[in-house]
Structures are given as C-alpha cells and as structure tokens.
Amino acid sequence: MNRLIHYGRVDAIPFYNCSWKPESEWWQNGVQRPWLGYPITVFGIFIELLYIPIIWIIFKTKLIRHTCYKIIVLLAATDMCAITCSCIITGILLIQGAVFCVYPTFIYICGGIALCTWCGACVITLSLFLNRIVSIGFRDYADVIEKPMAYISMVLSLLYMFYISFFTTPVCFDSLIMAWPLDPLSEKEPSEEASNYYRNDSQAWNNWIFVACMVFMFTIYCGLVNKLARGQNSKASRAIFIQCCIICFFNSCTAIFYNVLAFITPSPAILVFGQLCWSINHGCPALIYVTLNDTIRREFKKLIFRISTNKVEEGTSSAAGKRNSIFEYFVKL
C-alpha cells in the first residue's frame, strides 16, 4: 500500500501499468467461472451473517471475560474482513471473469486487505493455540501468564497486519487461475526485474513458519488435551481434537498452496482446491463455534431457533456436569 501512496495511483506504479492494451481486450484474458463464483459468494455472505450472532453471544454471556475469547473476537473480526475478499469479492470477480487490469485500483487495494487479513489470521490463530497450551499446561500460573501474554499477542498481531498491509506487495486477482497471485500479469513481456518487484518474501516466510508452528502446537495441544481428558470426558477430548484438525488442515493447505503458486501454476483441480481452502479457512471457525462449542451452540439455538437446552444433558449427574464444565474451561476454543 505504501507504493500506492507514494505514486498516487496504481497505473503509475512500476510494472502495474495496464494502459498498453484497452480494457475490452483485458476482459478477454479472463474466464467466467460462475459455477465457482456463486457458491463461494453465498458461502461468504452466510458466514458473515453467522459471525454477527456469535460475537453478540460472546459478549452477552460474558465469555469475553475469558482471555481466549478476547482473541477469538479479534480472530472473528479479522476473518470477517478476510471473507469479504476471499469469498464475496473473489466470487463476484470469478462470475465476471475479471483480471487485475480491468479493475486495477480496486483489486490492488483488495489484494492488500486480503494478504493482511490472511497473515493476521495466521498469527492470531497461533496466539489462540498458545493461549490454550498455557491454560492447560501451566494451570497453576495461567492467571499470571495468560492475560498479559494474550494482550501482547493481540497488539503484535495488529502491528503485523499493519506492516503486511502497508509495506509488502499485495496479491492480485486473476480469474484464469482462480487465485490471487503476486504477479498482476500486466506486463507485455515478463522480465526478471518485474518478478523481483512483485516478490513478497514476508508472505512466503509467514506461510512456511505458520505451517511449522501450527503442526508443532497442534501436537502439543492435542497431547495436553488428551492427558487432561484421561478418565474425565473422552467425548469432549474428541471434539477438541476435531476442532484442531479442521483448523490446522485448511490453514496449512492454504499456506502451502500460495507458496507453491509463486513458483508454478498447478492443475485446475488444485487451483479450485486452493481457493476453496482459503474460503473455508476463514469460515470454519464460525461453523466450529456453533456446532462444537457448548455455550455458543446453546445460546445460538435460543437466539435463532428459540430452542432452550439445559447445560447438563438429561441423565448426566451433577458431579459429572461439574467435571465437564471444568474440562470445557480449560479446552474451549
């Protein structure tokens, strides 16, 4: 974004000038893909609407008092911004068959937002995992460590998003490959100088470090949950394991896909898979909250469907219910 501020307009930025060909001819470079555009647009709108009651429930039920839910709200806000780009805007551009040079300014700005929210979501997700690891692994010291560590990680995440947005190269949409590569494909002849200008080492390092940290934290977290759950609540343990697997899978696939895209153009099936992973990645936390988080699911049913459910399932003793509540406190996501 600093280049846009420096040069004043996108077509004045070196290697982003599309004026050598009329807009009508640029449209011919794209491919209309309504079969992919409509589903991810609808999915994006659905997730945006789903996040609104979720955030409201977190504040209404006072879950926001817990440190991890502060991080969850920040992640939800980041995901909502990301979904606007990864689903709604991307879906509309796919339906139209657009490329960078038909909406250069719009796509350049959206590309900066998309990249910044993706990298931000990566860091915030790691912060959430680290918060849960501390909460479970260092229970005796959690009250002292958890809150300051969470606030520090949230501030650092916001600063990191600001850096990615303003001081790194944005991604640019291309309907031909159904993705947001760094190269806007605006040059008449490709050149090494242009390739170097489009390079974004921060994105590449973000993705590789994120995948490595995600696998490492996933292993530790699941091990701690399994140890804590031993003899208490195997069902809850499985639910947490499923949540971790879903989050880790879509995040890691998206990160690897875009790092590979910087070097080669995969097959159409892989391109579709990569786009779907990016879209689902920012939407799956909302689906997880309303299906696997007991408190949010219960309040969501009451709010949307007017269905009241008891906190302790029928046939469950109060003592078992107490153990479940204690377990949920330590493993909630």
Secondary structure, 3 states (H helix, E strand, C coil): CHHHHHHCCHHHCCCCCCCCCCHHHHHCCCCCCHHHHHHHHHHHHHHHHHHHHHHHHHHHCCHHHCHHHHHHHHHHHHHHHHHHHHHHHHHHHHHHCCEHHHCHHHHHHHHHHHHHHHHHHHHHHHHHHHHHHHHHHCHHHHHHHHHHHHHHHHHHHHHHHHHHHHHCCCCCCECCCCECCCCCCCCCCCCHHHHHHHCCHHHHHHHHHHHHHHHHHHHHHHHHHHHHHCCCCHHHHHHHHHHHHHHHHHHHHHHHHHHHHCCCCCCHHHHHHHHHHHHHHHHHHHHHHHHHCHHHHHHHHHHHHCCCCCCCCCCCCHHHHHHHHHHHHHHCC
